Amino acid sequence: MGLILGLDAPTSGSATVGGQIYRDLPAPLREVGALIDTGSVHPKRTAYHHLLALAQSNAIPAARVAEVLGQVGLDAAAGRRVGDFSLGMTQRLGIAAALLGDPPVLMFRRAGQRSRPGRHRLGPRIDARLGEEGRTVLVSSHLMTEMALTADHLIVVGKGRLLRDEGMNEFVEAGSEHWVLVWANRLADLSALVVAAGGQVRPGPEESLEVSGFDAVGIGELADGHGRISPRASRRARWRCGAPRDAPMRRPRSSARCWIRSGRSSRRSR
């Protein structure tokens, strides 16, 4: 992101936005909105005057300031000095600054630390809404579960190398394997039947088996052939990165383990 915005110098090549170098854009906030560092605000300025200065330097109407403050829930704090803001309020102000020029492209760098449940949820909601409006939203984040729920496309970079570049669904499916959680009156016999038929089993919670290689119907058919086994099956998605693409799969709630596998060659992958 620093290279795109001209904050860092590449050793070779160039990065453009809409075919232009960022520093050559006549009104950059109208083309790209970015939140990189929430601390780059003068602490003695009010939220309103901080945004007003940005608006005037990019030929943006002053009325837009009140609009974006309302979008991020800071309209009541417009007259407060930024130095008195909490971390969450400062992040909201940064999002407001990125939205100020109503740009088609937005770039957000998320903090890596985890917050308490319910805090700082504005970012993911904004990302989703802006994406639905047809904008391009580029987010750099270590919050893997959040990205799995909001992102359409994933890029994993480690030590300057591109590790993955694919849709989120494809990425998750490539690292998932389907398991069926089974309870039965004779687990040992059922386990032997599944293994003999080419499936895999492992102990599950509460005296159950986790079975792969068969769906619930297939497990029931195996049990029917052995008259005294009465199984109950529950579909469950389990994780095993590197699972074959033709395995039965569905998208789980969290892609954390697959992110870790994809980035294992680098400690600084995003």
VOBA-1610 file (N, C-alpha, C; in pm, whole numbers, padded with zeros to 5 digits, always signed):
BEGIN
Met+00083-00120+00000Met+00000+00000+00000Met+00087+00126+00000Gly+00196+00119+00073Gly+00287+00233+00073Gly+00343+00262-00065Leu+00371+00158-00142Leu+00421+00176-00278Leu+00315+00239-00367Ile+00192+00195-00355Ile+00084+00250-00437Ile+00063+00398-00407Leu+00071+00434-00279Leu+00044+00572-00237Leu+00167+00661-00241Gly+00280+00608-00287Gly+00401+00689-00296Gly+00471+00712-00165Leu+00437+00636-00061Leu+00503+00650+00069Leu+00633+00572+00076Asp+00649+00473-00011Asp+00772+00394-00020Asp+00817+00394-00165Ala+00946+00376-00186Ala+01001+00374-00322Ala+01034+00231-00362Pro+00981+00182-00474Pro+01011+00045-00517Pro+01153+00035-00570Thr+01213-00082-00556Thr+01346-00104-00614Thr+01339-00112-00765Ser+01223-00153-00817Ser+01202-00155-00962Ser+01052-00156-00987Gly+01013-00121-01107Gly+00872-00121-01143Gly+00799+00000-01089Ser+00667+00000-01105Ser+00585+00112-01060Ser+00446+00061-01027Ala+00374+00141-00951Ala+00235+00110-00916Ala+00149+00228-00956Thr+00039+00202-01023Thr-00048+00309-01070Thr-00191+00287-01021Val-00267+00393-01019Val-00410+00389-00986Val-00485+00447-01104Gly-00565+00365-01171Gly-00634+00413-01290Gly-00538+00456-01399Gly-00421+00393-01402Gly-00323+00425-01505Gly-00233+00542-01473Gln-00247+00602-01354Gln-00164+00718-01318Gln-00089+00692-01188Ile+00032+00749-01178Ile+00105+00748-01053Ile+00028+00832-00951Tyr+00022+00787-00829Tyr-00060+00855-00727Tyr-00023+01002-00713Arg+00106+01032-00710Arg+00147+01172-00688Arg+00109+01262-00805Asp+00076+01203-00921Asp+00038+01284-01037Asp-00113+01308-01044Leu-00189+01250-00953Leu-00333+01272-00955Leu-00364+01414-00911Pro-00445+01488-00986Pro-00473+01628-00950Pro-00551+01643-00819Ala-00641+01550-00792Ala-00719+01553-00667Ala-00723+01409-00614Pro-00617+01366-00547Pro-00603+01224-00512Pro-00716+01168-00426Leu-00773+01250-00336Leu-00881+01197-00250Leu-01007+01165-00330Arg-01020+01219-00450Arg-01133+01186-00535Arg-01111+01055-00610Glu-00987+01008-00612Glu-00953+00886-00684Glu-00927+00768-00590Val-00856+00795-00480Val-00819+00690-00385Val-00837+00742-00244Gly-00912+00669-00163Gly-00922+00701-00022Gly-00844+00597+00056Ala-00763+00640+00152Ala-00676+00545+00222Ala-00671+00574+00371Leu-00666+00466+00448Leu-00640+00474+00591Leu-00521+00384+00620Ile-00406+00445+00640Ile-00283+00371+00663Ile-00236+00386+00807Asp-00236+00509+00857Asp-00186+00538+00992Asp-00286+00628+01062Thr-00351+00577+01166Thr-00453+00656+01236Thr-00391+00769+01319Gly-00260+00767+01339Gly-00197+00869+01421Gly-00151+00992+01346Ser-00174+00998+01215Ser-00124+01110+01135Ser-00224+01226+01132Val-00268+01268+01250Val-00363+01379+01263Val-00312+01472+01373His-00320+01603+01349His-00275+01697+01452His-00370+01688+01572Pro-00317+01662+01691Pro-00405+01638+01806Pro-00484+01759+01851Lys-00443+01881+01814Lys-00513+02001+01858Lys-00627+02041+01764Arg-00634+01977+01649Arg-00741+02009+01556Arg-00868+01933+01595Thr-00981+01993+01565Thr-01107+01920+01584Thr-01127+01826+01466Ala-01213+01728+01484Ala-01241+01634+01376Ala-01294+01707+01253Tyr-01382+01805+01276Tyr-01441+01879+01165Tyr-01333+01955+01086His-01248+02028+01157His-01148+02109+01087His-01039+02024+01022His-01011+01906+01077His-00916+01815+01012His-00970+01774+00875Leu-01096+01734+00872Leu-01156+01692+00745Leu-01177+01810+00651Leu-01210+01927+00708Leu-01231+02045+00623Leu-01102+02083+00550Ala-00987+02074+00618Ala-00860+02106+00553Ala-00833+02010+00437Leu-00862+01881+00459Leu-00845+01783+00351Leu-00939+01811+00235Ala-01063+01847+00267Ala-01160+01875+00162Ala-01118+01995+00079Gln-01074+02103+00142Gln-01036+02224+00068Gln-00914+02201-00020Ser-00823+02115+00023Ser-00703+02089-00058Ser-00731+01999-00177Asn-00849+01937-00180Asn-00883+01847-00291Asn-01009+01890-00364Ala-01048+02017-00347Ala-01165+02074-00417Ala-01292+01994-00389Ile-01309+01956-00263Ile-01427+01882-00220Ile-01517+01977-00144Pro-01647+01980-00173Pro-01737+02073-00102Pro-01734+02053+00049Ala-01742+02163+00124Ala-01738+02156+00270Ala-01854+02076+00326Ala-01967+02072+00256Ala-02083+01997+00305Ala-02053+01847+00317Arg-01956+01802+00243Arg-01921+01660+00247Arg-01863+01620+00383Val-01803+01715+00455Val-01742+01686+00586Val-01848+01633+00682Ala-01959+01702+00694Ala-02065+01659+00784Ala-02122+01524+00741Glu-02129+01500+00610Glu-02184+01373+00561Glu-02100+01255+00607Val-01967+01264+00590Val-01884+01148+00625Val-01873+01131+00776Leu-01878+01242+00851Leu-01878+01230+00997Leu-02003+01155+01043Gly-02115+01180+00978Gly-02236+01107+01011Gly-02228+00961+00972Gln-02163+00930+00860Gln-02151+00791+00815Gln-02073+00705+00913Val-01975+00763+00981Val-01892+00685+01073Val-01932+00706+01219Gly-02041+00781+01242Gly-02091+00798+01378Gly-02015+00898+01462Leu-01952+00996+01398Leu-01877+01098+01472Leu-01940+01236+01464Asp-02063+01246+01417Asp-02124+01377+01402Asp-02135+01451+01535Ala-02157+01375+01644Ala-02168+01439+01775Ala-02033+01483+01830Ala-01925+01429+01774Ala-01789+01463+01822Ala-01715+01552+01724Ala-01786+01616+01630Ala-01721+01695+01526Ala-01639+01810+01584Gly-01683+01867+01695Gly-01614+01980+01753Gly-01509+01945+01857Arg-01486+01816+01881Arg-01386+01775+01979Arg-01247+01767+01915Arg-01146+01795+01998Arg-01009+01781+01949Arg-00973+01634+01933Val-00899+01606+01827Val-00865+01468+01796Val-00776+01406+01904Gly-00696+01486+01971Gly-00609+01435+02076Gly-00685+01375+02193Asp-00813+01409+02206Asp-00896+01354+02313Asp-00974+01230+02269Phe-00956+01187+02145Phe-01030+01072+02092Phe-00973+00941+02145Ser-01058+00842+02158Ser-01014+00706+02185Ser-00959+00645+02057Leu-00899+00526+02067Leu-00846+00459+01948Leu-00957+00433+01847Gly-01071+00385+01897Gly-01181+00356+01805Gly-01231+00480+01733Met-01239+00593+01804Met-01284+00717+01741Met-01183+00767+01639Thr-01054+00750+01670Thr-00950+00790+01574Thr-00957+00707+01448Gln-00986+00578+01463Gln-01001+00492+01346Gln-01121+00534+01262Arg-01228+00572+01330Arg-01346+00619+01258Arg-01317+00748+01180Leu-01239+00836+01241Leu-01202+00959+01173Leu-01118+00928+01049Gly-01029+00830+01060Gly-00949+00791+00944Gly-01034+00736+00831Ile-01137+00659+00866Ile-01229+00607+00764Ile-01305+00722+00699Ala-01348+00820+00782Ala-01417+00936+00727Ala-01330+01012+00628Ala-01202+01027+00660Ala-01110+01095+00569Ala-01097+01019+00437Ala-01095+00886+00445Ala-01084+00806+00323Ala-01209+00819+00236Leu-01325+00836+00299Leu-01450+00846+00226Leu-01478+00987+00174Leu-01399+01084+00218Leu-01430+01225+00195Leu-01452+01258+00047Gly-01366+01210-00041Gly-01377+01244-00182Gly-01466+01151-00262Asp-01539+01060-00194Asp-01627+00963-00260Asp-01552+00888-00371Pro-01434+00831-00338Pro-01348+00772-00442Pro-01394+00633-00485Pro-01358+00591-00606Pro-01391+00456-00652Pro-01301+00348-00594Val-01185+00388-00539Val-01089+00294-00482Val-01061+00333-00337Leu-01064+00234-00248Leu-01033+00259-00107Leu-00932+00158-00058Met-00842+00203+00030Met-00737+00117+00084Met-00733+00134+00235Phe-00745+00023+00306Phe-00745+00026+00452Phe-00640-00071+00506Arg-00558-00022+00596Arg-00465-00111+00667Arg-00521-00133+00807Arg-00557-00257+00837Arg-00615-00290+00966Arg-00506-00313+01068Ala-00533-00275+01194Ala-00440-00307+01304Ala-00440-00456+01327Gly-00324-00511+01367Gly-00311-00655+01386Gly-00366-00705+01518Gln-00382-00613+01618Gln-00425-00660+01749Gln-00573-00693+01747Arg-00611-00788+01832Arg-00751-00823+01845Arg-00816-00733+01950Ser-00940-00697+01927Ser-01011-00613+02020Ser-01119-00693+02090Arg-01177-00633+02192Arg-01283-00700+02265Arg-01404-00717+02174Pro-01485-00823+02196Pro-01603-00844+02112Pro-01692-00720+02109Gly-01738-00687+01989Gly-01827-00574+01974Gly-01758-00443+01947Arg-01625-00436+01959Arg-01554-00311+01936Arg-01501-00305+01794His-01497-00182+01740His-01435-00154+01610His-01495-00242+01500Arg-01628-00264+01503Arg-01691-00342+01399Arg-01731-00257+01280Leu-01709-00123+01288Leu-01747-00036+01179Leu-01670-00070+01053Gly-01540-00100+01066Gly-01456-00127+00949Gly-01512-00235+00858Pro-01538-00357+00908Pro-01593-00462+00822Pro-01726-00425+00760Arg-01812-00354+00834Arg-01941-00314+00778Arg-01921-00215+00664Ile-01828-00119+00683Ile-01799-00023+00578Ile-01743-00095+00456Asp-01649-00189+00476Asp-01591-00264+00365Asp-01699-00330+00282Ala-01791-00400+00350Ala-01896-00473+00280Ala-01987-00377+00203Arg-02024-00267+00266Arg-02115-00173+00199Arg-02049-00110+00078Leu-01923-00069+00091Leu-01854-00006-00020Leu-01834-00104-00136Gly-01806-00230-00103Gly-01794-00330-00208Gly-01924-00350-00283Glu-02035-00348-00210Glu-02167-00363-00273Glu-02199-00246-00364Glu-02140-00130-00337Glu-02161-00012-00421Glu-02080-00018-00550Gly-01997-00119-00565Gly-01918-00134-00686Gly-01779-00076-00679Arg-01736-00033-00561Arg-01602+00021-00545Arg-01501-00093-00526Thr-01375-00060-00549Thr-01266-00152-00519Thr-01215-00121-00379Val-01218-00219-00290Val-01174-00199-00151Val-01060-00295-00123Leu-00940-00240-00100Leu-00822-00320-00071Leu-00793-00309+00079Val-00792-00424+00148Val-00773-00426+00293Val-00652-00511+00327Ser-00559-00456+00403Ser-00445-00531+00455Ser-00474-00563+00601Ser-00478-00692+00636Ser-00521-00728+00771Ser-00462-00862+00812His-00441-00878+00944His-00406-01007+01003His-00526-01072+01070Leu-00642-01006+01066Leu-00763-01060+01127Leu-00830-01154+01027Met-00790-01281+01033Met-00825-01375+00927Met-00974-01405+00918Thr-01038-01422+01033Thr-01180-01452+01033Thr-01259-01337+00973Glu-01220-01214+01007Glu-01287-01097+00951Glu-01275-01095+00800Met-01157-01125+00747Met-01138-01126+00603Met-01220-01235+00535Ala-01232-01351+00599Ala-01310-01460+00541Ala-01456-01421+00525Leu-01506-01333+00611Leu-01646-01294+00608Leu-01672-01175+00517Thr-01570-01096+00485Thr-01593-00973+00410Thr-01526-00969+00273Ala-01416-01042+00254Ala-01339-01029+00130Ala-01390-01123+00022Asp-01381-01079-00104Asp-01413-01162-00219Asp-01289-01227-00278His-01177-01155-00270His-01052-01203-00331His-00940-01189-00229Leu-00848-01283-00233Leu-00742-01289-00133Leu-00605-01283-00200Ile-00517-01200-00143Ile-00376-01196-00184Ile-00292-01217-00059Val-00207-01318-00060Val-00117-01346+00053Val+00025-01315+00008Val+00091-01224+00079Val+00226-01182+00045Val+00316-01207+00165Gly+00433-01266+00140Gly+00530-01288+00246Gly+00671-01257+00199Lys+00739-01164+00268Lys+00877-01127+00234Lys+00893-01090+00087Gly+00795-01016+00036Gly+00803-00970-00102Gly+00761-01072-00206Arg+00717-01190-00163Arg+00676-01295-00258Arg+00525-01310-00254Leu+00467-01329-00372Leu+00323-01355-00382Leu+00298-01503-00357Leu+00230-01534-00246Leu+00205-01672-00207Leu+00071-01724-00260Arg-00032-01642-00255Arg-00163-01682-00306Arg-00232-01562-00369Asp-00305-01586-00477Asp-00382-01483-00545Asp-00503-01550-00607Glu-00614-01554-00531Glu-00732-01626-00578Glu-00855-01580-00500Gly-00972-01622-00547Gly-01096-01589-00478Gly-01100-01652-00340Met-01172-01587-00247Met-01179-01638-00111Met-01243-01776-00106Asn-01350-01798-00183Asn-01415-01928-00183Asn-01319-02038-00230Glu-01245-02011-00337Glu-01150-02110-00388Glu-01041-02139-00285Phe-00995-02034-00218Phe-00890-02051-00118Phe-00938-02138-00002Val-01059-02110+00046Val-01113-02187+00158Val-01139-02331+00117Glu-01196-02351+00000Glu-01228-02486-00044Glu-01102-02571-00061Ala-00993-02508-00107Ala-00869-02582-00126Ala-00810-02629+00005Gly-00851-02571+00116Gly-00795-02609+00245Gly-00896-02674+00337Ser-01006-02726+00281Ser-01110-02782+00366Ser-01136-02928+00330Glu-01175-03003+00429Glu-01218-03141+00407Glu-01344-03166+00488His-01438-03237+00428His-01566-03260+00494His-01560-03386+00581Trp-01608-03368+00705Trp-01620-03481+00798Trp-01765-03493+00843Val-01806-03613+00876Val-01939-03638+00930Val-01924-03690+01073Leu-01992-03625+01165Leu-01988-03666+01305Leu-02097-03771+01329Val-02056-03887+01380Val-02148-04001+01390Val-02151-04056+01532Trp-02272-04079+01582Trp-02292-04156+01705Trp-02356-04289+01667Ala-02319-04395+01736Ala-02377-04526+01708Ala-02370-04612+01833Asn-02456-04714+01837Asn-02456-04802+01954Asn-02334-04895+01956Arg-02271-04916+01839Arg-02152-05003+01831Arg-02047-04931+01747Leu-01980-04836+01811Leu-01885-04752+01738Leu-01768-04831+01682Ala-01718-04927+01758Ala-01603-05004+01712Ala-01635-05080+01584Asp-01754-05141+01579Asp-01793-05215+01458Asp-01811-05120+01340Leu-01874-05005+01365Leu-01893-04908+01258Leu-01759-04856+01207Ser-01666-04829+01298Ser-01534-04782+01259Ser-01465-04883+01168Ala-01473-05010+01204Ala-01411-05115+01122Ala-01473-05121+00984Leu-01607-05105+00975Leu-01676-05109+00846Leu-01630-04993+00757Val-01622-04875+00815Val-01583-04757+00737Val-01441-04771+00685Val-01349-04813+00771Val-01210-04830+00730Val-01197-04936+00622Ala-01270-05047+00638Ala-01265-05155+00538Ala-01319-05109+00403Ala-01412-05012+00405Ala-01470-04962+00281Ala-01389-04847+00221Gly-01276-04811+00284Gly-01189-04709+00229Gly-01204-04571+00289Gly-01286-04558+00396Gly-01302-04429+00462Gly-01199-04408+00571Gln-01204-04293+00635Gln-01116-04261+00747Gln-01200-04227+00869Val-01150-04267+00985Val-01222-04237+01110Val-01123-04185+01214Arg-01177-04107+01306Arg-01100-04065+01422Arg-01199-04038+01535Pro-01155-04044+01657Pro-01246-04023+01769Pro-01304-03882+01767Gly-01433-03871+01795Gly-01500-03742+01803Gly-01542-03712+01945Pro-01606-03600+01967Pro-01650-03563+02102Pro-01768-03646+02148Glu-01782-03662+02277Glu-01899-03727+02337Glu-01923-03866+02280Glu-01818-03948+02279Glu-01829-04087+02235Glu-01887-04097+02093Ser-01824-04028+02003Ser-01866-04029+01863Ser-01747-04059+01775Leu-01772-04068+01642Leu-01668-04084+01543Leu-01677-03970+01442Glu-01563-03926+01395Glu-01559-03832+01283Glu-01514-03911+01161Val-01599-03913+01059Val-01579-03999+00942Val-01561-03913+00818Ser-01460-03943+00738Ser-01442-03878+00609Ser-01439-03985+00501Gly-01472-03944+00378Gly-01476-04039+00267Gly-01616-04085+00236Phe-01711-04060+00325Phe-01851-04095+00303Phe-01938-03982+00353Asp-02051-03960+00286Asp-02148-03868+00342Asp-02240-03943+00438Ala-02336-03872+00497Ala-02423-03933+00597Ala-02502-04049+00539Val-02545-04035+00413Val-02623-04143+00350Val-02537-04267+00333Gly-02412-04246+00288Gly-02323-04360+00269Gly-02293-04433+00398Ile-02276-04359+00507Ile-02253-04422+00636Ile-02374-04502+00679Gly-02494-04447+00655Gly-02616-04520+00687Gly-02628-04649+00609Glu-02588-04647+00482Glu-02594-04768+00399Glu-02497-04874+00449Leu-02377-04830+00493Leu-02283-04926+00551Leu-02341-04989+00677Ala-02402-04908+00761Ala-02460-04960+00885Ala-02577-05053+00857Asp-02657-05023+00754Asp-02771-05108+00721Asp-02728-05249+00683Gly-02608-05258+00625Gly-02558-05391+00589Gly-02509-05470+00709His-02504-05406+00824His-02461-05473+00947His-02572-05448+01048Gly-02672-05535+01047Gly-02803-05512+01106Gly-02810-05454+01245Arg-02711-05472+01331Arg-02726-05430+01469Arg-02659-05296+01501Ile-02620-05220+01396Ile-02561-05088+01417Ile-02666-04981+01385Ser-02686-04888+01477Ser-02783-04780+01459Ser-02711-04645+01469Pro-02674-04587+01356Pro-02599-04461+01361Pro-02689-04338+01358Arg-02638-04227+01413Arg-02694-04093+01396Arg-02580-04005+01346Ala-02604-03935+01237Ala-02496-03856+01175Ala-02529-03707+01179Ser-02426-03628+01192Ser-02438-03482+01189Ser-02329-03427+01099Arg-02370-03348+00996Arg-02271-03292+00904Arg-02188-03188+00976Arg-02057-03194+00959Arg-01966-03099+01025Arg-01849-03070+00933Ala-01814-02944+00921Ala-01696-02907+00841Ala-01575-02905+00932Arg-01474-02978+00896Arg-01349-02978+00970Arg-01238-02929+00878Trp-01128-02881+00937Trp-01019-02822+00861Trp-00902-02918+00847Arg-00852-02926+00726Arg-00723-02990+00705Arg-00664-02927+00580Cys-00572-02832+00598Cys-00518-02762+00483Cys-00446-02859+00391Gly-00463-02836+00261Gly-00402-02924+00163Gly-00492-03038+00123Ala-00619-03036+00161Ala-00711-03142+00123Ala-00732-03140-00028Pro-00759-03256-00090Pro-00779-03258-00236Pro-00902-03178-00275Arg-00896-03119-00395Arg-01005-03034-00440Arg-01134-03112-00465Asp-01125-03242-00492Asp-01246-03317-00522Asp-01310-03377-00398Ala-01258-03344-00278Ala-01320-03392-00154Ala-01449-03315-00129Pro-01547-03378-00062Pro-01670-03305-00029Pro-01636-03188+00063Met-01680-03070+00026Met-01640-02951+00102Met-01757-02856+00116Arg-01747-02766+00213Arg-01830-02647+00219Arg-01748-02539+00287Arg-01791-02413+00274Arg-01714-02304+00332Arg-01739-02297+00482Pro-01635-02310+00563Pro-01651-02302+00707Pro-01654-02157+00755Arg-01665-02140+00886Arg-01674-02006+00943Arg-01539-01937+00954Ser-01432-02010+00960Ser-01302-01948+00981Ser-01199-02009+00888Ser-01114-01923+00829Ser-01009-01973+00740Ser-00872-01959+00802Ala-00866-01948+00934Ala-00739-01917+01000Ala-00632-02020+00971Arg-00666-02149+00983Arg-00562-02250+00967Arg-00508-02251+00826Cys-00594-02227+00727Cys-00546-02226+00590Cys-00459-02104+00562Trp-00489-01992+00624Trp-00402-01875+00612Trp-00264-01908+00668Ile-00263-01974+00781Ile-00135-02007+00844Ile-00055-02100+00754Arg-00122-02200+00693Arg-00051-02291+00603Arg+00004-02217+00482Ser-00077-02126+00423Ser-00032-02054+00305Ser+00085-01964+00335Gly+00089-01908+00456Gly+00194-01815+00490Gly+00306-01874+00570Arg+00314-02008+00581Arg+00411-02068+00672Arg+00554-02047+00629Ser+00577-02017+00498Ser+00714-01993+00453Ser+00764-01856+00491Ser+00674-01773+00547Ser+00715-01638+00585Ser+00645-01598+00715Arg+00721-01541+00805Arg+00661-01496+00929Arg+00584-01367+00913Arg+00604-01300+00800Arg+00539-01170+00781Arg+00448-01174+00661Ser+00366-01276+00651Ser+00271-01280+00541Ser+00143-01211+00579Arg+00078-01153+00478Arg-00050-01087+00501Arg-00150-01147+00406
//
